[in-house]
Amino acid sequence: MDKKTVQEAVEYREERLTKKILFQKGDSVAFVLNLVPGQELPAHQHPGSDVYILCLKGNGTIQVNDAEEAFSEGEVIHVAGDERFSYRNSGEEPASLYVVLAKIPSPEYAREV
């Protein structure tokens, strides 16, 4: 068993979003994305993976393909690997997203930034 706290992966930077890996096991990875107001995760896909995103803190706007909607603390979504998605912290407070990629497409997706 491995046990960590989400708080150890919460780190905000004014110059860019941060991605902090909590676990990487086999073909899956769990991490936290941290964004200050105005920062965004660009539109992208994870072919061959399922993506699960839980909004831990804050609120913003998530776009999946052509659908855009608010995404707030406590909400969780599933994004299929062939769906294109992005997130923007459109709120006034920092936001943190807990993300699980089931079956990572390549090792670069399991790197901290």
C-alpha positions in Angstrom: 0.0 0.0 0.0 1.1 3.5 -0.8 -0.4 6.4 1.1 0.0 10.1 0.4 -1.8 13.4 1.1 -3.2 15.4 -1.8 -1.9 18.5 0.0 1.7 17.5 -0.8 0.9 17.8 -4.5 -0.6 21.3 -4.2 1.9 23.9 -5.4 1.0 27.1 -7.3 3.3 29.1 -9.5 2.4 32.4 -11.1 4.4 31.7 -14.2 2.7 28.4 -15.2 0.5 25.6 -14.0 2.1 22.8 -12.0 1.6 19.1 -12.3 2.6 16.9 -9.4 2.6 13.1 -9.6 1.1 11.2 -6.7 1.3 7.7 -8.1 2.4 5.9 -11.2 1.6 2.2 -11.3 1.7 0.2 -14.5 -0.2 1.9 -17.2 -2.0 4.4 -14.8 -0.9 7.7 -13.3 -2.6 10.0 -10.7 -1.6 13.6 -10.3 -2.7 17.0 -9.2 -2.9 20.0 -11.6 -2.6 23.4 -9.9 -3.6 26.6 -11.6 -3.8 30.2 -10.4 -6.6 32.4 -11.8 -6.2 32.9 -15.5 -4.0 29.9 -16.1 -5.2 27.2 -18.4 -4.6 23.6 -19.5 -4.5 23.7 -23.3 -6.9 21.5 -25.4 -5.5 18.0 -25.8 -6.4 14.3 -25.9 -5.1 11.1 -24.3 -5.7 8.5 -27.0 -6.2 5.0 -25.6 -6.8 6.3 -22.0 -9.7 7.1 -19.8 -9.3 10.4 -17.9 -11.0 11.0 -14.6 -10.9 14.6 -13.2 -12.1 15.7 -9.7 -12.1 19.4 -8.9 -10.5 19.5 -5.4 -10.4 23.3 -5.0 -11.6 26.4 -6.8 -13.7 26.6 -10.0 -13.2 27.2 -13.7 -14.4 26.3 -17.1 -13.9 22.9 -18.7 -14.4 22.2 -22.4 -14.8 18.8 -23.8 -15.0 18.7 -27.6 -17.4 21.6 -28.4 -19.2 21.6 -25.0 -18.1 24.1 -22.4 -19.4 24.4 -18.9 -18.5 25.4 -15.4 -16.4 22.9 -13.3 -16.4 23.5 -9.6 -15.1 22.1 -6.4 -16.5 18.6 -5.7 -17.5 17.8 -9.2 -16.0 14.9 -11.1 -16.0 14.1 -14.8 -14.8 11.3 -17.1 -13.2 12.1 -20.5 -12.7 9.4 -23.1 -9.3 9.2 -24.7 -10.6 10.4 -28.1 -12.3 13.5 -26.7 -10.4 16.8 -26.8 -10.5 18.7 -23.5 -9.2 21.9 -21.9 -9.6 23.6 -18.5 -9.3 27.3 -17.6 -9.2 28.7 -14.0 -11.8 31.4 -14.6 -12.4 31.9 -10.9 -10.8 34.3 -8.5 -9.0 31.7 -6.3 -6.4 29.0 -7.1 -7.8 25.7 -8.4 -6.5 22.2 -8.0 -7.6 19.2 -10.1 -7.0 15.5 -9.1 -6.5 13.6 -12.4 -6.3 9.9 -13.0 -5.1 8.6 -16.4 -6.0 4.9 -16.7 -3.6 3.5 -19.3 -1.1 6.3 -20.0 -0.4 6.7 -23.7 3.4 7.3 -23.2 5.8 8.0 -20.4 5.8 11.8 -21.1 2.3 12.0 -19.6 3.6 10.8 -16.3 6.2 13.7 -15.9 5.9 16.5 -13.4 6.0 20.0 -14.8 
